[in-house]
Amino acid sequence: MITSFQMRAARALLGIDQKTLAELAGVSLPTIQRMEASDGNVRGVVESLTKVVDALNRAGVDLIGEHARSDDGGRGVRLKHPGPPPRV
């Protein structure tokens, strides 16, 4: 699962807007907007959610799940390799 907070944080780390994430993931802008407007875990069509997570991973973001190895044991995001934002 990914939370709306993680999605926004991941976009911020990459320096991209919702439209760019939608293009990278191959989903519509309203889909991204609905996902980010969710409270807590993102709700939506599993296929769309998978596309978004895959796009964020390809762009260089690790999404840290609950109880995954991290210093504080909580959810979060981190860049795999710092660098310029992806091009569409």
BARODO-789648 format. One record per residue: residue in three letters; x, y, z of N, C-alpha, C, O, CB in turn. Coordinates in steps of 0.001 Angstrom, whole numbers, plus 524288, in hexadecimal, padded with zeros to 5 digits. Glycine has a CB too. Layout:
// residues N
ALAXYZXYZXYZXYZXYZ ...
// end
This chain:
// residues 88
MET803427FB59800008000080000800008036C804E380000807C7804E38020B7FC4C80000804C1 ILE80168808EB7FDBB803F380E077FDB180008811F37FFDF7FB57811897FEE9805D480F9C7F804 THR801F8815AF802C17FE7E819B1804D77FEB081E878015A8025581F4A7FE4F8000181B1A80A8B SER7FAAB821BC801E67FA888269E7FEED7FF2182A17800788013082CFB7FD397F54E829867FFD4 PHE800BA829D0805618053882CDB8073980A3682B168047E80D7982E518030E805D282C5780D32 GLN80AD1825F0803C880F62823E68010D80F74825AB7FB59813928270A7F94780F7C81DEE8015B MET80AEE825A47F8D680AAC827537F36180C6682CFE7F2D780F8382E487EF688051C826A57F13A ARG80A67830587F63180BD2835E27F5E88119B836A97F72481441839CB7F4A2808728391E7F9B2 ALA81389833C87FB0681916834357FC6F81C8B832457F7F882092834A07F6CF81A3F831128017A ALA81B0082E107F58481E0982BF57F12681E4082FE07ECAD82260830B17EA5781BAF826C27EF3D ARG819D48324A7EB7E819D5836457E75C81D5B83AD77E8C88203083CEA7E57F814438383C7E655 ALA81D2183C607EDC282060840BF7EF868262B83F6F7EF0682941842B97ED5B81F138422A7F535 LEU827AC83AA77F07382D268390D7EFEA82EEF839377EA3C8336483A9C7E91682DEC8338F7F220 LEU82B6E837C87E6BB82CBE837B77E12E82C3283D127DEA482E3683DF77DA5E82954833D57DE5B GLY829778409F7E143828A5845D17DF0A824E2845D07DA7882585848D37D6C682DC1848157DD55 ILE820EB842667DAB581D218420D7D674817B1843677D87181694843037DD1B81D2A83C8C7D401 ASP8145E844FB7D4DB80EFF846317D64680B798417C7D53280D3E83D747D34280D0C84B087D340 GLN8067C842157D67D802CB83DC47D5CF8024683C357D014801DB837947CED87FD7383F417D800 LYS8024B840037CCA1801C783EE27C70B8064983B877C51D8057B837D27C22880185843F77C3E6 THR80B0283CD27C6C780F95839CE7C52880F56834407C73E810998308D7C4718149783C767C701 LEU80DB7833A17CC2880D3082E5A7CE528091D82B497CB45809E5826AD7CA2680BB482E907D42B ALA804CA82DC97C9EC800BA82B247C6DA802EE829467C1A5801D9824E67BFF87FC0882ED17C5ED GLU8060682C977BF158086282B227BA1480C42826AC7BAB880C548230A7B79280B1882FD57B79F LEU80F7E826EF7BECA81351822C77BFC0810AD81D897C0D7812A28196B7BF50816D7824407C455 ALA80C3081DC37C38480973818FC7C50E80596817147C0EB803C7812A07C12580699819E07CA24 GLY8045781A677BD3180080818E17B93E7FAF7818BF7BB647F7CA815837B9CB801E1813977B704 VAL7F9D481C417BF007F48F81CC37C1237F2D88226E7C0737F5FA825C77BF017F45981B137C70E SER7EDDF823797C17D7EBE5828C67C0C87ED5082C4C7C5677EE4482A727C9BC7E5FC828AA7C00A LEU7ED6D8315D7C4637EE5D835287C8837EA3F834C17CCD37EBA9834E17D16B7EE6F83AAC7C640 PRO7E522834437CB837E143833A67CFBC7E23782ED17D3237E0E882ED67D7C47DBD0833587CD6B THR7E47E82AAD7D0E37E5C3826057D3FB7E9D28275E7D81B7E93D825E67DCA67E7C88218E7D06F ILE7EDED82A277D6937F1F882BC67DA4B7EF9382F577DE667F0AC82EC27E30B7F68C82E927D775 GLN7EC59832FF7DCC27E9E68369F7E06D7E68C833C07E46C7E6B0835017E9107E69683A9C7DD7D ARG7E38A82FE97E2A67E04982CD77E6497E3AA829B67EA147E282829717EEBD7DCA68291F7E33C MET7E7D28275C7E80F7EB468244B7EB667EDA8827B57EFAB7EDC7826357F43C7EF99821B67E824 GLU7EF8C82C4F7EE247F21082FB87F1F37EE34832417F5AF7EFBF834327F9CE7F51F833E17EF2E ALA7E937832437F44E7E540834797F7C57E34F8307B7FBBF7E04E831D37FF407E0AB836897F496 SER7E4FE82B987FB3C7E365827757FEE07E565828A0804567E97382B1F805047E56B822167FD09 ASP7E282826CE808317E45A826FB80D9C7E731821E280EB67E4EF81DAE80E187DFB8827D981192 GLY7EC078222F810507EF0081D718118B7F07A81A7B80CA47F28481CC0808ED7EBE1819E881529 ASN7EF6F8155680CA07F0D781212808287EDD7813CA8034F7E932815018038F7EFC180C4680956 VAL7F094813DD7FEE97EE2C815587F9F87EA4E8111E7F8697EB6880C727F8B27F25A8162C7F5A3 ARG7E5C0812EC7F6C27E1C280F457F4E87E1098102F7EF187E187814947ED377DC7880FF67F7EE GLY7DFE180C147EC507DEFE80C957E6BA7DF8E807597E40E7E0008034C7E69B7E2C0810847E459 VAL7DF87807797DEFA7E02A802C57DBD67E5BE800C77DC967E981803B97DC0A7DEF9803DC7D5EC VAL7E6377FBD67DDD47EB577F9877DEF57EF147FA487DA627F3AE7FB6A7DB377EAC77F3AE7E034 GLU7ED387F9AE7D5A77F0977FA497D10C7F2D27FFD37D0C57F76F800857CF9A7ED837F9087CBFF SER7EF98803B87D1D47F16B8092A7D1B77F55980A277D6077F95480CB67D52E7ECCE80CF77D23E LEU7F43E808237DA9E7F7CC808CE7DF067FD128063F7DDE38012B808747DF1A7F5648067E7E407 THR7FCF5801A57DB93801C67FEE77DA24804E88020E7D62D809B2802547D68A800847F9777D7EC LYS8023E8046F7D266804F3807AB7CE80807A680C4F7D11580C0980DAD7CFA9801168099B7CA52 VAL8050E80EB87D4DA80750813397D78780C18811947DAB18102C8141D7DA6A8033A815D37DB19 VAL80B9F80D6B7DDA78100380B857E0CE8149780A0F7DD438191080B5D7DE7380E59806C37E42B ASP81386807647D8F8817B1805F07D54C81A4B80AC67D30081F1180AF07D276815828027E7D0E2 ALA8173180EB37D1A5819608138B7CF7681CE98163F7D36A8211A818267D205814F8817467CDC2 LEU81B418166D7D84D81E80818DB7DC5E8238F815D27DD1E827B6818257DDD281B7F8192D7E194 ASN8233C810A57DCF9827F980D6E7DD6F82BA980E5D7D8D88306080EF07D99B826888079A7DDBF ARG8299080E847D41F82CD480F827CF7B82F5D814E37CFBE833BA815A47CDE18298E80F0B7CA74 ALA82C978189C7D21382E9C81DEE7D27C832BF81E727D6B683569822707D70582A33821B27D390 GLY8335181A647DA048377B81A747DDE2835D581B147E383838FF81CA17E6C883B0D81E997DCA2 VAL830EE819E87E4BA82F0E81A647EA1582E03814FF7EC5E82B6B811C07E9F282A1481DC87EA4E ASP83010814127F11182EB580F5C7F40E82A2A810BC7F78D82A7D814767FA938337780D427F754 LEU825F280DD07F7368218C80E7C7FAC18225080AAD7FF3F822C0805F77FE6681C2C80D927F7EB ILE8227B80CA9803EB8239D809768088381E74807FE80B0B81B9880B6180CE88274080C6780C76 GLY81D43802F880B1D818638011980D67818AE800C38135681CDC8012D815AF817017FBCE80B2C GLU8142180002815AC813C67FF6581B4F817357FADC81D058170C7F6AB81AAB80E0D7FE8681D09 HIS81A487FBA98211281DC67F7C382363822437F62E81FC8824F77F259820D681AB17F2F7824DE ALA823147F91D81B858279E7F81E8183382C667FA6881AE282BEF7FDE481E2A826E07FA8081299 ARG830DF7F87D81984835A97FA5A81BF2836648002D81AF8836D8801EA8168383A5D7F74D819E6 SER836808031181F1F837C7808A081F128395B80A08824A18384B8070C8283F8330980C1881D14 ASP83BD180E6E8255E83DC880FC682A8B8398780FF682EB483A5B80E358331B84083814F082A53 ASP834F98121682D55830CE812978312C82C8080E818309B828E780E64833CC82E76817E7830CB GLY82CC580B2982CA7828F88070382BFF823C4808B0829C88202880586829918281780480830FE GLY8233B80D988281C81E4780F788260381E5880FD98201F8223E80E9F81D9581CF5814B58284F ARG819FC8119081DFE819918124E8185C81CA481713816AD81DE881A6F819DF813D9812D6816B4 GLY81DD48175B811B18208B81BE580FAC8221C81B1880A0A8206E8175C807848254B81D18812F3 VAL8254681E8D8081B8277081E24802D582D2581FA38031E82ECA82275806A58246C821AE7FEDA ARG8302381DBE7FF658359081F637FF038372B81EF37F9548352C81BA57F6768393281C0E8029D LEU83AB4822377F7BF83CC6821F37F277840A381D737F214843E581CBA7F58A83F63827287F0EA LYS8404781A787EDEE84409816497ED018493C818B17EB7784D468175F7EDB684210812767E8B7 HIS8492E81C2D7E7B484DE081ECB7E5C184C74824807E4C3849818259A7E1208500A81C167E0A1 PRO84E71828227E7DD84D4182D9F7E6D584EF382F227E1518530382D667DF6C84FF3831297EAE1 GLY84BE4832477DEDC84D2F834077D99D848E6837707D7718454A838E97DA4384E2282F677D608 PRO8493E838B27D2828455883C207D0228401B839587CFAE83FF18348B7CF6F8472E83DFC7CABB PRO83BD083C4E7CF91836AB839F17CF058362A8372D7C9C5838CC8389C7C6038326483E147CF9B PRO832CA833367C97E83227830507C4A582FC3833B07C05D82CDE8375D7C17982EC982B867C590 ARG830F8832737BB8982EB88352D7B71982A4F831F27B4DF82A8282D247B4C3832DF8364D7B2E6 VAL82661834AA7B321821D2831FC7B0DC8224E831DF7AB0381EE182FCC7A85981CAB834A97B277 
// end
